[in-house]
Amino acid sequence: MHPIIQQLIEAIKSQERQTRQDAITCLSYILEAQAWNLTLEEKKSRFGSYVPEKILEVEPDVKTLSEIIEFLKETIANGHEQTSEILFAIGKAPAQLGLLPMVQFLTQRINELSENEFYQALVALERLAYFDESLSPSQAMKILDQQKLAEHIATKVLSLGAISHADLEGTALRVLSRATLNHLVE
């Protein structure tokens, strides 16, 4: 694994919140740059004011990207206090690498998520399933259907009762509606 990625992974284990946040942010930019297949110049243009150039120069291979996603997934499964931010980062990954781990995590742990964490998970899921063209809509729907994720999402939304998070209900309805509409046009 690239030494910078290893340093970022270690930083996520830090006792200092800002150190953890900076590392999560850097990993999310690395994942996003790979999802969009950006050149170094494009990365500098888009992200240069947010992260150091040495981070932008990292070009992880598929195996390393998968290891990053798996580490992030395990980190939130172990109860990391910055679960929302980590879910956001996973959502920046290329869909062919990030969708299945996200769906598996949600299927197993959806009931443990706070409203904000659930919202971030749905935003990440929506991007991975519907806005990343590295997977076809039918491939994405197959992954969602195999895990019966729509049922888990609906059950979670209904269990919340009165939802206090301003955007959660709309995001959940969008995700569920897309899943339903995709079935109607198959």
C-alpha positions in Angstrom: 0.0 0.0 0.0 1.2 3.5 -0.8 2.9 5.1 2.3 0.6 8.2 2.2 -2.5 6.0 2.2 -1.1 4.0 5.1 -0.4 7.3 7.0 -4.0 8.4 6.4 -5.4 5.1 7.6 -3.3 5.4 10.8 -4.5 9.0 11.2 -8.1 7.8 11.3 -7.2 5.8 14.4 -5.8 8.9 16.1 -7.2 10.2 19.4 -7.4 13.7 17.9 -10.7 14.5 16.1 -9.2 17.0 13.7 -6.5 14.6 12.6 -9.1 11.9 12.0 -11.3 14.3 10.1 -8.4 15.5 7.9 -7.5 11.9 7.1 -11.1 11.0 6.2 -11.3 14.0 4.0 -8.1 13.1 2.2 -9.2 9.6 1.6 -12.6 10.8 0.2 -10.7 13.0 -2.3 -8.5 10.0 -3.3 -11.6 7.8 -3.8 -13.5 10.5 -5.7 -10.6 11.3 -8.0 -10.4 7.6 -8.9 -14.2 7.4 -9.4 -14.0 10.2 -11.9 -10.7 8.9 -13.4 -9.2 12.4 -13.0 -5.8 13.4 -14.3 -3.3 15.1 -11.9 -4.1 18.5 -13.4 -7.9 17.9 -13.0 -7.3 16.8 -9.4 -5.3 20.0 -8.7 -8.0 22.1 -10.3 -10.8 20.6 -8.4 -9.3 19.7 -5.1 -6.0 21.6 -4.9 -7.2 24.2 -2.5 -8.5 21.5 -0.1 -5.8 18.9 0.1 -2.0 18.9 -0.2 -0.6 18.1 -3.6 1.2 15.0 -2.3 -2.3 13.5 -1.6 -3.4 14.4 -5.1 -0.4 12.6 -6.6 -1.4 9.3 -5.1 -2.7 6.9 -7.8 -4.0 3.8 -6.0 -4.7 0.6 -7.9 -8.0 -1.3 -7.6 -6.7 -3.6 -4.9 -5.6 -0.6 -2.7 -9.0 1.2 -3.3 -10.8 -2.0 -2.2 -8.6 -2.1 0.9 -9.4 1.5 1.7 -13.1 0.8 1.4 -12.9 -2.3 3.5 -10.9 -0.5 6.2 -13.5 2.3 6.3 -16.3 -0.2 6.4 -14.7 -2.0 9.3 -14.0 1.2 11.1 -17.6 2.3 11.2 -18.7 -1.3 12.1 -16.5 -1.0 15.1 -18.3 2.2 16.2 -16.2 5.0 15.1 -17.5 8.4 16.3 -17.1 9.9 12.8 -19.4 7.4 11.1 -21.2 10.0 9.1 -18.0 11.3 7.6 -16.7 7.8 6.8 -20.0 6.9 5.1 -19.7 10.0 3.0 -16.1 9.0 2.0 -17.2 5.5 1.0 -19.8 7.2 -1.2 -17.1 8.9 -3.1 -15.6 5.6 -4.2 -16.0 4.1 -7.7 -19.3 2.3 -7.7 -17.9 -1.0 -8.9 -15.9 -1.0 -5.7 -18.0 0.9 -3.2 -21.6 -0.1 -3.8 -21.6 -3.7 -2.6 -19.7 -2.9 0.6 -22.1 0.0 1.3 -25.1 -2.2 0.7 -23.7 -5.0 2.8 -23.0 -2.6 5.6 -26.5 -1.1 5.5 -28.1 -4.5 5.4 -26.2 -5.5 8.5 -26.2 -2.3 10.5 -28.9 0.0 9.3 -30.8 -0.2 12.6 -27.7 1.0 14.5 -27.4 4.3 12.6 -28.5 7.6 14.0 -30.6 9.8 11.7 -27.6 11.8 10.5 -25.6 8.6 9.9 -28.6 7.1 8.0 -28.9 10.2 5.9 -25.2 10.2 5.0 -25.4 6.5 4.2 -28.4 7.2 1.8 -26.6 10.1 0.1 -23.6 7.8 -0.4 -25.8 4.9 -1.6 -27.6 7.2 -4.0 -24.4 8.4 -5.6 -22.9 4.9 -5.9 -26.1 3.3 -7.3 -27.5 6.1 -9.5 -24.8 8.6 -10.4 -21.7 6.7 -11.0 -21.6 5.3 -14.6 -19.0 2.6 -13.8 -22.0 0.3 -13.1 -25.0 0.0 -15.3 -28.4 0.7 -13.7 -29.2 -3.0 -14.0 -25.9 -4.0 -12.3 -26.6 -1.5 -9.5 -30.2 -2.8 -9.1 -29.0 -6.4 -8.9 -26.7 -5.5 -6.0 -29.5 -3.6 -4.2 -32.0 -6.4 -4.9 -29.8 -9.3 -3.8 -29.5 -7.7 -0.3 -33.2 -6.6 -0.2 -32.0 -3.2 0.7 -35.1 -1.3 -0.2 -37.0 -3.2 2.5 -34.3 -2.4 5.1 -34.5 1.3 4.1 -38.3 1.4 4.3 -38.3 -0.4 7.6 -35.7 2.0 9.0 -37.6 5.1 7.8 -40.9 3.8 9.3 -39.2 3.0 12.6 -38.0 6.6 13.0 -41.5 8.0 13.4 -41.1 11.7 13.4 -37.9 12.5 11.5 -36.0 15.5 12.8 -33.3 15.5 10.1 -34.4 18.0 7.4 -33.2 16.1 4.3 -33.5 12.5 5.5 -37.1 11.8 4.4 -36.7 13.3 1.0 -33.4 11.4 0.3 -35.0 8.1 1.5 -38.0 8.7 -0.7 -35.8 9.4 -3.7 -33.7 6.3 -3.2 -36.8 4.1 -2.7 -38.6 5.7 -5.6 -35.7 5.0 -8.0 -35.5 1.4 -6.8 -39.2 1.0 -7.5 -39.2 2.8 -10.8 -36.3 0.6 -12.0 -38.3 -2.5 -11.3 -41.3 -1.1 -13.3 -39.2 -0.5 -16.4 -37.4 -3.9 -16.4 
